[in-house]
Each structure stands twice: as C-alpha cells, then as structure tokens.
Amino acid sequence: EGVDPTVQICAVLISGTLERGTIVTFSTSDGSAMAPGDYTATTVMFFFDRDSNRSCVNVPIVTDSVPEVPEYFCGNLDTDNASVLLNPDKANVTIIDAGVIPILVND
C-alpha cells in the first residue's frame, strides 16, 4: 500500500501428467489484511488439460495514504478432482507498505 498501486501475481503450477482435464479454483481470504480495504477479494477458476501446467491470477492491492505495518491475505487452492494433490493448498501473500521504514528493537 502507499504511493504506487501494486498487483500481486500468484502462479498456479501443475507438475506431472493429468489423466483428464481439471478445474482448480484460486480464492483469497482475509488474514491481517482485509478486503476491500487492503486488497480486492478475488476468485478465479482455471482449467488445466493434459498440455497445460501454469496459470496466473492478479490480485489488486488497494493503495491509500495511511502508513501501515506489513499485512497478509491468504491465497487458497481447491479442486474437485480427487486424483490431484494441491500442495500447498494455501499460501500467505504479504503486502508491504512502501512508505513505512521498519524499526528494529533489540532487547
């Protein structure tokens, strides 16, 4: 968040060979960052056939003039194909405010 609008790109990769086409759903959920104030909630369905193994999704980050500490939202993957293992099926995406300088305190 801050001066420059940013879009986080999350990649979905499939390794191995699929026996049949598979739909994978990517969705966001709140962590310490919350939609719609910090990012735009996003849900996208990807279709993978035997010849495809990569897709990307853009999650718009909301900019404002309020300095904030780093926050995160979750990117979640799901499929109804029981033969496909999603690993990991959830990842945290960190939003770092370009206008904040971190201060480290040693005890």
N, CA, C and O atoms as a printed pandas DataFrame, in Angstrom:
     atom_number atom_name residue_name chain_id  residue_number  x_coord  y_coord  z_coord
0              1         N          GLU        A               1    0.836   -1.173    0.000
1              2        CA          GLU        A               1    0.000    0.000    0.000
2              3         C          GLU        A               1    0.879    1.233    0.000
3              4         O          GLU        A               1    2.061    1.139    0.330
4              5         N          GLY        A               2    0.347    2.364   -0.353
5              6        CA          GLY        A               2    1.114    3.593   -0.326
6              7         C          GLY        A               2    1.097    4.300   -1.663
7              8         O          GLY        A               2    0.056    4.402   -2.312
8              9         N          VAL        A               3    2.264    4.791   -2.075
9             10        CA          VAL        A               3    2.380    5.670   -3.223
10            11         C          VAL        A               3    2.010    5.004   -4.540
11            12         O          VAL        A               3    1.287    5.594   -5.343
12            13         N          ASP        A               4    2.481    3.807   -4.777
13            14        CA          ASP        A               4    2.380    3.182   -6.086
14            15         C          ASP        A               4    1.436    1.978   -6.042
15            16         O          ASP        A               4    1.682    1.045   -5.277
16            17         N          PRO        A               5    0.343    1.970   -6.857
17            18        CA          PRO        A               5   -0.536    0.793   -6.845
18            19         C          PRO        A               5    0.226   -0.452   -7.285
19            20         O          PRO        A               5    0.992   -0.412   -8.247
20            21         N          THR        A               6    0.013   -1.540   -6.587
21            22        CA          THR        A               6    0.731   -2.777   -6.858
22            23         C          THR        A               6   -0.259   -3.905   -7.088
23            24         O          THR        A               6   -1.326   -3.937   -6.474
24            25         N          VAL        A               7    0.089   -4.820   -7.961
25            26        CA          VAL        A               7   -0.710   -6.020   -8.179
26            27         C          VAL        A               7    0.184   -7.222   -7.891
27            28         O          VAL        A               7    1.257   -7.358   -8.478
28            29         N          GLN        A               8   -0.257   -8.083   -6.995
29            30        CA          GLN        A               8    0.493   -9.302   -6.670
30            31         C          GLN        A               8    0.083  -10.393   -7.653
31            32         O          GLN        A               8   -1.108  -10.636   -7.847
32            33         N          ILE        A               9    1.044  -11.040   -8.266
33            34        CA          ILE        A               9    0.758  -12.127   -9.205
34            35         C          ILE        A               9    1.028  -13.447   -8.495
35            36         O          ILE        A               9    2.137  -13.688   -8.020
36            37         N          CYS        A              10    0.017  -14.293   -8.424
37            38        CA          CYS        A              10    0.150  -15.613   -7.811
38            39         C          CYS        A              10    0.104  -16.652   -8.912
39            40         O          CYS        A              10   -0.814  -16.636   -9.732
40            41         N          ALA        A              11    1.061  -17.546   -8.952
41            42        CA          ALA        A              11    1.126  -18.561  -10.000
42            43         C          ALA        A              11    0.598  -19.895   -9.492
43            44         O          ALA        A              11    0.831  -20.269   -8.342
44            45         N          VAL        A              12   -0.110  -20.604  -10.353
45            46        CA          VAL        A              12   -0.574  -21.958  -10.075
46            47         C          VAL        A              12    0.159  -22.877  -11.039
47            48         O          VAL        A              12    0.011  -22.748  -12.254
48            49         N          LEU        A              13    0.944  -23.797  -10.511
49            50        CA          LEU        A              13    1.730  -24.719  -11.334
50            51         C          LEU        A              13    1.268  -26.148  -11.088
51            52         O          LEU        A              13    0.970  -26.526   -9.955
52            53         N          ILE        A              14    1.211  -26.932  -12.145
53            54        CA          ILE        A              14    0.870  -28.345  -12.030
54            55         C          ILE        A              14    2.059  -29.144  -12.546
55            56         O          ILE        A              14    2.563  -28.888  -13.640
56            57         N          SER        A              15    2.505  -30.119  -11.748
57            58        CA          SER        A              15    3.583  -30.997  -12.209
58            59         C          SER        A              15    2.997  -32.389  -12.423
59            60         O          SER        A              15    2.003  -32.760  -11.798
60            61         N          GLY        A              16    3.617  -33.142  -13.302
61            62        CA          GLY        A              16    3.095  -34.460  -13.637
62            63         C          GLY        A              16    2.127  -34.361  -14.806
63            64         O          GLY        A              16    1.941  -33.290  -15.384
64            65         N          THR        A              17    1.514  -35.487  -15.148
65            66        CA          THR        A              17    0.582  -35.544  -16.273
66            67         C          THR        A              17   -0.827  -35.781  -15.755
67            68         O          THR        A              17   -1.052  -36.666  -14.930
68            69         N          LEU        A              18   -1.760  -34.999  -16.236
69            70        CA          LEU        A              18   -3.157  -35.176  -15.858
70            71         C          LEU        A              18   -3.817  -36.215  -16.752
71            72         O          LEU        A              18   -3.614  -36.220  -17.967
72            73         N          GLU        A              19   -4.591  -37.077  -16.159
73            74        CA          GLU        A              19   -5.341  -38.071  -16.931
74            75         C          GLU        A              19   -6.532  -37.434  -17.640
75            76         O          GLU        A              19   -6.915  -37.855  -18.732
76            77         N          ARG        A              20   -7.108  -36.421  -17.010
77            78        CA          ARG        A              20   -8.252  -35.710  -17.577
78            79         C          ARG        A              20   -8.160  -34.241  -17.192
79            80         O          ARG        A              20   -7.377  -33.863  -16.320
80            81         N          GLY        A              21   -8.967  -33.421  -17.852
81            82        CA          GLY        A              21   -8.971  -32.004  -17.527
82            83         C          GLY        A              21   -9.353  -31.780  -16.070
83            84         O          GLY        A              21  -10.150  -32.525  -15.499
84            85         N          THR        A              22   -8.771  -30.741  -15.481
85            86        CA          THR        A              22   -9.006  -30.456  -14.074
86            87         C          THR        A              22   -9.253  -28.975  -13.883
87            88         O          THR        A              22   -8.567  -28.137  -14.469
88            89         N          ILE        A              23  -10.239  -28.659  -13.059
89            90        CA          ILE        A              23  -10.503  -27.269  -12.687
90            91         C          ILE        A              23   -9.907  -27.040  -11.306
91            92         O          ILE        A              23  -10.158  -27.800  -10.371
92            93         N          VAL        A              24   -9.107  -25.971  -11.195
93            94        CA          VAL        A              24   -8.546  -25.548   -9.920
94            95         C          VAL        A              24   -9.080  -24.145   -9.648
95            96         O          VAL        A              24   -9.019  -23.264  -10.506
96            97         N          THR        A              25   -9.603  -23.958   -8.445
97            98        CA          THR        A              25  -10.130  -22.650   -8.053
98            99         C          THR        A              25   -9.145  -21.958   -7.123
99           100         O          THR        A              25   -8.704  -22.532   -6.128
100          101         N          PHE        A              26   -8.804  -20.713   -7.460
101          102        CA          PHE        A              26   -7.985  -19.857   -6.600
102          103         C          PHE        A              26   -8.921  -18.845   -5.965
103          104         O          PHE        A              26   -9.733  -18.231   -6.657
104          105         N          SER        A              27   -8.816  -18.665   -4.653
105          106        CA          SER        A              27   -9.612  -17.636   -3.982
106          107         C          SER        A              27   -8.769  -16.991   -2.888
107          108         O          SER        A              27   -7.823  -17.593   -2.381
108          109         N          THR        A              28   -9.120  -15.781   -2.537
109          110        CA          THR        A              28   -8.432  -15.079   -1.456
110          111         C          THR        A              28   -9.304  -15.126   -0.210
111          112         O          THR        A              28  -10.525  -15.262   -0.288
112          113         N          SER        A              29   -8.649  -15.010    0.940
113          114        CA          SER        A              29   -9.362  -14.849    2.210
114          115         C          SER        A              29   -8.530  -13.933    3.098
115          116         O          SER        A              29   -7.315  -13.818    2.939
116          117         N          ASP        A              30   -9.209  -13.292    4.028
117          118        CA          ASP        A              30   -8.546  -12.321    4.891
118          119         C          ASP        A              30   -7.571  -12.990    5.850
119          120         O          ASP        A              30   -7.811  -14.077    6.374
120          121         N          GLY        A              31   -6.469  -12.296    6.053
121          122        CA          GLY        A              31   -5.535  -12.589    7.139
122          123         C          GLY        A              31   -5.522  -11.320    7.980
123          124         O          GLY        A              31   -6.572  -10.867    8.435
124          125         N          SER        A              32   -4.337  -10.741    8.191
125          126        CA          SER        A              32   -4.299   -9.434    8.851
126          127         C          SER        A              32   -4.716   -8.327    7.879
127          128         O          SER        A              32   -5.199   -7.280    8.310
128          129         N          ALA        A              33   -4.532   -8.549    6.569
129          130        CA          ALA        A              33   -5.066   -7.643    5.537
130          131         C          ALA        A              33   -6.509   -8.058    5.267
131          132         O          ALA        A              33   -6.830   -9.246    5.228
132          133         N          MET        A              34   -7.371   -7.065    5.082
133          134        CA          MET        A              34   -8.787   -7.361    4.908
134          135         C          MET        A              34   -9.333   -6.690    3.654
135          136         O          MET        A              34   -9.047   -5.526    3.372
136          137         N          ALA        A              35  -10.137   -7.464    2.901
137          138        CA          ALA        A              35  -10.835   -6.916    1.734
138          139         C          ALA        A              35  -12.093   -6.211    2.235
139          140         O          ALA        A              35  -12.703   -6.689    3.192
140          141         N          PRO        A              36  -12.497   -5.130    1.650
141          142        CA          PRO        A              36  -11.938   -4.460    0.480
142          143         C          PRO        A              36  -10.945   -3.346    0.814
143          144         O          PRO        A              36  -10.486   -2.651   -0.092
144          145         N          GLY        A              37  -10.604   -3.159    2.083
145          146        CA          GLY        A              37   -9.750   -2.038    2.469
146          147         C          GLY        A              37   -8.299   -2.170    2.076
147          148         O          GLY        A              37   -7.645   -1.167    1.791
148          149         N          ASP        A              38   -7.768   -3.413    2.055
149          150        CA          ASP        A              38   -6.352   -3.614    1.774
150          151         C          ASP        A              38   -6.084   -4.266    0.416
151          152         O          ASP        A              38   -5.048   -4.009   -0.198
152          153         N          TYR        A              39   -7.003   -5.103   -0.052
153          154        CA          TYR        A              39   -6.857   -5.783   -1.336
154          155         C          TYR        A              39   -8.253   -6.096   -1.854
155          156         O          TYR        A              39   -9.231   -5.990   -1.114
156          157         N          THR        A              40   -8.349   -6.479   -3.117
157          158        CA          THR        A              40   -9.637   -6.828   -3.710
158          159         C          THR        A              40   -9.818   -8.343   -3.645
159          160         O          THR        A              40   -9.008   -9.095   -4.186
160          161         N          ALA        A              41  -10.884   -8.783   -2.981
161          162        CA          ALA        A              41  -11.171  -10.218   -2.904
162          163         C          ALA        A              41  -11.285  -10.760   -4.325
163          164         O          ALA        A              41  -11.916  -10.142   -5.183
164          165         N          THR        A              42  -10.672  -11.917   -4.569
165          166        CA          THR        A              42  -10.581  -12.460   -5.921
166          167         C          THR        A              42  -10.864  -13.955   -5.901
167          168         O          THR        A              42  -10.361  -14.676   -5.040
168          169         N          THR        A              43  -11.669  -14.417   -6.850
169          170        CA          THR        A              43  -11.885  -15.846   -7.072
170          171         C          THR        A              43  -11.793  -16.101   -8.566
171          172         O          THR        A              43  -12.466  -15.441   -9.358
172          173         N          VAL        A              44  -10.949  -17.072   -8.953
173          174        CA          VAL        A              44  -10.738  -17.394  -10.365
174          175         C          VAL        A              44  -10.708  -18.913  -10.509
175          176         O          VAL        A              44  -10.113  -19.610   -9.687
176          177         N          MET        A              45  -11.359  -19.423  -11.563
177          178        CA          MET        A              45  -11.304  -20.848  -11.868
178          179         C          MET        A              45  -10.391  -21.048  -13.074
179          180         O          MET        A              45  -10.538  -20.379  -14.097
180          181         N          PHE        A              46   -9.439  -21.986  -12.938
181          182        CA          PHE        A              46   -8.515  -22.325  -14.014
182          183         C          PHE        A              46   -8.843  -23.719  -14.521
183          184         O          PHE        A              46   -9.140  -24.615  -13.732
184          185         N          PHE        A              47   -8.791  -23.906  -15.838
185          186        CA          PHE        A              47   -8.947  -25.242  -16.408
186          187         C          PHE        A              47   -7.602  -25.704  -16.916
187          188         O          PHE        A              47   -6.977  -25.033  -17.737
188          189         N          PHE        A              48   -7.153  -26.847  -16.430
189          190        CA          PHE        A              48   -5.903  -27.439  -16.877
190          191         C          PHE        A              48   -6.226  -28.687  -17.690
191          192         O          PHE        A              48   -6.952  -29.563  -17.219
192          193         N          ASP        A              49   -5.692  -28.773  -18.907
193          194        CA          ASP        A              49   -5.824  -30.007  -19.678
194          195         C          ASP        A              49   -4.474  -30.713  -19.662
195          196         O          ASP        A              49   -3.569  -30.300  -18.937
196          197         N          ARG        A              50   -4.333  -31.758  -20.443
197          198        CA          ARG        A              50   -3.088  -32.547  -20.415
198          199         C          ARG        A              50   -1.871  -31.744  -20.856
199          200         O          ARG        A              50   -0.743  -32.096  -20.509
200          201         N          ASP        A              51   -2.080  -30.669  -21.615
201          202        CA          ASP        A              51   -0.962  -29.902  -22.172
202          203         C          ASP        A              51   -0.677  -28.596  -21.435
203          204         O          ASP        A              51    0.256  -27.882  -21.802
204          205         N          SER        A              52   -1.455  -28.267  -20.409
205          206        CA          SER        A              52   -1.221  -27.003  -19.704
206          207         C          SER        A              52   -0.769  -27.291  -18.279
207          208         O          SER        A              52   -1.194  -28.269  -17.664
208          209         N          ASN        A              53    0.095  -26.428  -17.766
209          210        CA          ASN        A              53    0.595  -26.655  -16.414
210          211         C          ASN        A              53    0.808  -25.381  -15.610
211          212         O          ASN        A              53    1.356  -25.436  -14.509
212          213         N          ARG        A              54    0.385  -24.230  -16.137
213          214        CA          ARG        A              54    0.621  -22.980  -15.420
214          215         C          ARG        A              54   -0.490  -21.983  -15.703
215          216         O          ARG        A              54   -0.950  -21.847  -16.836
216          217         N          SER        A              55   -0.912  -21.290  -14.656
217          218        CA          SER        A              55   -1.849  -20.178  -14.780
218          219         C          SER        A              55   -1.488  -19.131  -13.742
219          220         O          SER        A              55   -0.859  -19.442  -12.731
220          221         N          CYS        A              56   -1.880  -17.905  -13.989
221          222        CA          CYS        A              56   -1.594  -16.806  -13.069
222          223         C          CYS        A              56   -2.869  -16.038  -12.773
223          224         O          CYS        A              56   -3.821  -16.054  -13.553
224          225         N          VAL        A              57   -2.867  -15.374  -11.647
225          226        CA          VAL        A              57   -4.005  -14.543  -11.265
226          227         C          VAL        A              57   -3.459  -13.228  -10.692
227          228         O          VAL        A              57   -2.441  -13.214  -10.000
228          229         N          ASN        A              58   -4.142  -12.148  -10.987
229          230        CA          ASN        A              58   -3.781  -10.843  -10.436
230          231         C          ASN        A              58   -4.718  -10.513   -9.283
231          232         O          ASN        A              58   -5.937  -10.618   -9.418
232          233         N          VAL        A              59   -4.154  -10.116   -8.158
233          234        CA          VAL        A              59   -4.937   -9.679   -7.005
234          235         C          VAL        A              59   -4.611   -8.206   -6.781
235          236         O          VAL        A              59   -3.512   -7.879   -6.333
236          237         N          PRO        A              60   -5.560   -7.308   -7.088
237          238        CA          PRO        A              60   -5.292   -5.874   -6.921
238          239         C          PRO        A              60   -5.105   -5.495   -5.447
239          240         O          PRO        A              60   -5.870   -5.916   -4.580
240          241         N          ILE        A              61   -4.077   -4.698   -5.191
241          242        CA          ILE        A              61   -3.778   -4.178   -3.862
242          243         C          ILE        A              61   -4.327   -2.758   -3.792
243          244         O          ILE        A              61   -4.120   -1.961   -4.708
244          245         N          VAL        A              62   -5.028   -2.442   -2.703
245          246        CA          VAL        A              62   -5.630   -1.114   -2.531
246          247         C          VAL        A              62   -4.573   -0.172   -1.971
247          248         O          VAL        A              62   -3.907   -0.496   -0.988
248          249         N          THR        A              63   -4.419    0.982   -2.590
249          250        CA          THR        A              63   -3.457    1.975   -2.106
250          251         C          THR        A              63   -4.181    3.048   -1.316
251          252         O          THR        A              63   -5.333    3.377   -1.600
252          253         N          ASP        A              64   -3.494    3.590   -0.323
253          254        CA          ASP        A              64   -4.013    4.708    0.455
254          255         C          ASP        A              64   -2.831    5.495    1.002
255          256         O          ASP        A              64   -1.677    5.141    0.758
256          257         N          SER        A              65   -3.114    6.551    1.734
257          258        CA          SER        A              65   -2.029    7.391    2.250
258          259         C          SER        A              65   -1.729    7.115    3.718
259          260         O          SER        A              65   -0.972    7.859    4.342
260          261         N          VAL        A              66   -2.306    6.066    4.274
261          262        CA          VAL        A              66   -2.092    5.728    5.679
262          263         C          VAL        A              66   -0.949    4.715    5.800
263          264         O          VAL        A              66   -1.064    3.605    5.282
264          265         N          PRO        A              67    0.161    5.075    6.476
265          266        CA          PRO        A              67    1.250    4.112    6.660
266          267         C          PRO        A              67    0.772    2.920    7.489
267          268         O          PRO        A              67    0.063    3.097    8.479
268          269         N          GLU        A              68    1.158    1.710    7.087
269          270        CA          GLU        A              68    0.747    0.505    7.795
270          271         C          GLU        A              68    1.916   -0.470    7.898
271          272         O          GLU        A              68    2.832   -0.445    7.076
272          273         N          VAL        A              69    1.876   -1.315    8.900
273          274        CA          VAL        A              69    2.852   -2.397    9.025
274          275         C          VAL        A              69    2.521   -3.444    7.976
275          276         O          VAL        A              69    1.407   -3.443    7.452
276          277         N          PRO        A              70    3.459   -4.350    7.645
277          278        CA          PRO        A              70    3.143   -5.408    6.679
278          279         C          PRO        A              70    1.929   -6.224    7.121
279          280         O          PRO        A              70    1.770   -6.547    8.298
280          281         N          GLU        A              71    1.087   -6.544    6.156
281          282        CA          GLU        A              71   -0.112   -7.344    6.402
282          283         C          GLU        A              71   -0.156   -8.463    5.372
283          284         O          GLU        A              71    0.552   -8.406    4.367
284          285         N          TYR        A              72   -0.980   -9.482    5.609
285          286        CA          TYR        A              72   -1.070  -10.570    4.649
286          287         C          TYR        A              72   -2.513  -10.981    4.420
287          288         O          TYR        A              72   -3.376  -10.802    5.280
288          289         N          PHE        A              73   -2.756  -11.540    3.231
289          290        CA          PHE        A              73   -4.008  -12.235    2.951
290          291         C          PHE        A              73   -3.644  -13.636    2.489
291          292         O          PHE        A              73   -2.480  -13.913    2.198
292          293         N          CYS        A              74   -4.622  -14.515    2.421
293          294        CA          CYS        A              74   -4.369  -15.910    2.054
294          295         C          CYS        A              74   -4.804  -16.160    0.615
295          296         O          CYS        A              74   -5.844  -15.673    0.172
296          297         N          GLY        A              75   -3.992  -16.923   -0.104
297          298        CA          GLY        A              75   -4.360  -17.433   -1.416
298          299         C          GLY        A              75   -4.663  -18.914   -1.250
299          300         O          GLY        A              75   -3.812  -19.666   -0.775
300          301         N          ASN        A              76   -5.859  -19.343   -1.633
301          302        CA          ASN        A              76   -6.317  -20.709   -1.405
302          303         C          ASN        A              76   -6.564  -21.414   -2.731
303          304         O          ASN        A              76   -7.077  -20.807   -3.671
304          305         N          LEU        A              77   -6.203  -22.690   -2.812
305          306        CA          LEU        A              77   -6.455  -23.506   -3.997
306          307         C          LEU        A              77   -7.392  -24.643   -3.628
307          308         O          LEU        A              77   -7.311  -25.200   -2.533
308          309         N          ASP        A              78   -8.295  -24.985   -4.565
309          310        CA          ASP        A              78   -9.231  -26.076   -4.342
310          311         C          ASP        A              78   -9.547  -26.746   -5.673
311          312         O          ASP        A              78   -9.513  -26.102   -6.721
312          313         N          THR        A              79   -9.857  -28.047   -5.630
313          314        CA          THR        A              79  -10.270  -28.778   -6.825
314          315         C          THR        A              79  -11.206  -29.899   -6.408
315          316         O          THR        A              79  -11.145  -30.385   -5.279
316          317         N          ASP        A              80  -12.073  -30.307   -7.328
317          318        CA          ASP        A              80  -12.951  -31.438   -7.041
318          319         C          ASP        A              80  -12.395  -32.745   -7.598
319          320         O          ASP        A              80  -13.038  -33.789   -7.486
320          321         N          ASN        A              81  -11.194  -32.696   -8.205
321          322        CA          ASN        A              81  -10.555  -33.880   -8.761
322          323         C          ASN        A              81   -9.750  -34.564   -7.656
323          324         O          ASN        A              81   -8.694  -34.070   -7.260
324          325         N          ALA        A              82  -10.245  -35.699   -7.160
325          326        CA          ALA        A              82   -9.609  -36.391   -6.044
326          327         C          ALA        A              82   -8.218  -36.919   -6.380
327          328         O          ALA        A              82   -7.444  -37.217   -5.470
328          329         N          SER        A              83   -7.885  -37.040   -7.645
329          330        CA          SER        A              83   -6.558  -37.547   -8.014
330          331         C          SER        A              83   -5.507  -36.440   -8.075
331          332         O          SER        A              83   -4.340  -36.718   -8.353
332          333         N          VAL        A              84   -5.899  -35.199   -7.823
333          334        CA          VAL        A              84   -4.967  -34.070   -7.852
334          335         C          VAL        A              84   -4.675  -33.629   -6.422
335          336         O          VAL        A              84   -5.590  -33.301   -5.666
336          337         N          LEU        A              85   -3.392  -33.623   -6.057
337          338        CA          LEU        A              85   -2.956  -33.166   -4.748
338          339         C          LEU        A              85   -2.497  -31.718   -4.878
339          340         O          LEU        A              85   -1.590  -31.417   -5.653
340          341         N          LEU        A              86   -3.116  -30.836   -4.129
341          342        CA          LEU        A              86   -2.714  -29.428   -4.131
342          343         C          LEU        A              86   -1.763  -29.230   -2.959
343          344         O          LEU        A              86   -2.158  -29.322   -1.797
344          345         N          ASN        A              87   -0.491  -28.954   -3.290
345          346        CA          ASN        A              87    0.499  -28.846   -2.243
346          347         C          ASN        A              87    1.453  -27.696   -2.535
347          348         O          ASN        A              87    2.268  -27.818   -3.450
348          349         N          PRO        A              88    1.393  -26.604   -1.817
349          350        CA          PRO        A              88    0.440  -26.371   -0.736
350          351         C          PRO        A              88   -0.907  -25.923   -1.301
351          352         O          PRO        A              88   -0.987  -25.473   -2.444
352          353         N          ASP        A              89   -1.946  -26.046   -0.510
353          354        CA          ASP        A              89   -3.262  -25.587   -0.951
354          355         C          ASP        A              89   -3.596  -24.206   -0.402
355          356         O          ASP        A              89   -4.665  -23.659   -0.674
356          357         N          LYS        A              90   -2.661  -23.645    0.380
357          358        CA          LYS        A              90   -2.863  -22.311    0.953
358          359         C          LYS        A              90   -1.510  -21.641    1.116
359          360         O          LYS        A              90   -0.540  -22.279    1.526
360          361         N          ALA        A              91   -1.445  -20.345    0.793
361          362        CA          ALA        A              91   -0.205  -19.590    0.970
362          363         C          ALA        A              91   -0.540  -18.173    1.413
363          364         O          ALA        A              91   -1.549  -17.607    0.990
364          365         N          ASN        A              92    0.298  -17.604    2.258
365          366        CA          ASN        A              92    0.121  -16.219    2.680
366          367         C          ASN        A              92    0.836  -15.300    1.702
367          368         O          ASN        A              92    1.957  -15.579    1.277
368          369         N          VAL        A              93    0.179  -14.201    1.351
369          370        CA          VAL        A              93    0.737  -13.178    0.459
370          371         C          VAL        A              93    0.892  -11.905    1.284
371          372         O          VAL        A              93   -0.096  -11.371    1.789
372          373         N          THR        A              94    2.127  -11.412    1.425
373          374        CA          THR        A              94    2.394  -10.247    2.272
374          375         C          THR        A              94    2.338   -8.958    1.469
375          376         O          THR        A              94    2.921   -8.850    0.390
376          377         N          ILE        A              95    1.623   -7.983    2.021
377          378        CA          ILE        A              95    1.553   -6.634    1.456
378          379         C          ILE        A              95    2.493   -5.769    2.286
379          380         O          ILE        A              95    2.323   -5.644    3.499
380          381         N          ILE        A              96    3.485   -5.173    1.628
381          382        CA          ILE        A              96    4.438   -4.313    2.327
382          383         C          ILE        A              96    4.203   -2.886    1.888
383          384         O          ILE        A              96    4.240   -2.586    0.695
384          385         N          ASP        A              97    3.962   -2.003    2.845
385          386        CA          ASP        A              97    3.721   -0.591    2.574
386          387         C          ASP        A              97    5.034    0.070    2.198
387          388         O          ASP        A              97    5.979    0.067    2.987
388          389         N          ALA        A              98    5.103    0.638    1.000
389          390        CA          ALA        A              98    6.338    1.253    0.504
390          391         C          ALA        A              98    6.732    2.492    1.298
391          392         O          ALA        A              98    7.885    2.919    1.237
392          393         N          GLY        A              99    5.793    3.079    2.045
393          394        CA          GLY        A              99    6.090    4.308    2.771
394          395         C          GLY        A              99    6.502    4.115    4.212
395          396         O          GLY        A              99    6.698    5.100    4.923
396          397         N          VAL        A             100    6.642    2.869    4.676
397          398        CA          VAL        A             100    6.979    2.617    6.076
398          399         C          VAL        A             100    8.412    2.125    6.180
399          400         O          VAL        A             100    8.823    1.223    5.449
400          401         N          ILE        A             101    9.171    2.723    7.093
401          402        CA          ILE        A             101   10.534    2.290    7.361
402          403         C          ILE        A             101   10.494    1.443    8.639
403          404         O          ILE        A             101   10.097    1.939    9.694
404          405         N          PRO        A             102   10.900    0.174    8.554
405          406        CA          PRO        A             102   10.853   -0.669    9.741
406          407         C          PRO        A             102   11.860   -0.223   10.800
407          408         O          PRO        A             102   12.968    0.205   10.478
408          409         N          ILE        A             103   11.460   -0.327   12.056
409          410        CA          ILE        A             103   12.340   -0.001   13.178
410          411         C          ILE        A             103   12.553   -1.290   13.955
411          412         O          ILE        A             103   11.590   -1.918   14.396
412          413         N          LEU        A             104   13.813   -1.688   14.126
413          414        CA          LEU        A             104   14.130   -2.902   14.878
414          415         C          LEU        A             104   14.556   -2.536   16.283
415          416         O          LEU        A             104   15.371   -1.636   16.486
416          417         N          VAL        A             105   13.996   -3.242   17.250
417          418        CA          VAL        A             105   14.324   -3.000   18.657
418          419         C          VAL        A             105   14.936   -4.266   19.206
419          420         O          VAL        A             105   14.322   -5.331   19.147
420          421         N          ASN        A             106   16.159   -4.162   19.746
421          422        CA          ASN        A             106   16.813   -5.293   20.395
422          423         C          ASN        A             106   16.631   -5.177   21.890
423          424         O          ASN        A             106   16.901   -4.129   22.476
424          425         N          ASP        A             107   16.168   -6.264   22.515
425          426        CA          ASP        A             107   16.014   -6.250   23.976
426          427         C          ASP        A             107   17.278   -6.633   24.668
427          428         O          ASP        A             107   17.320   -6.671   25.898
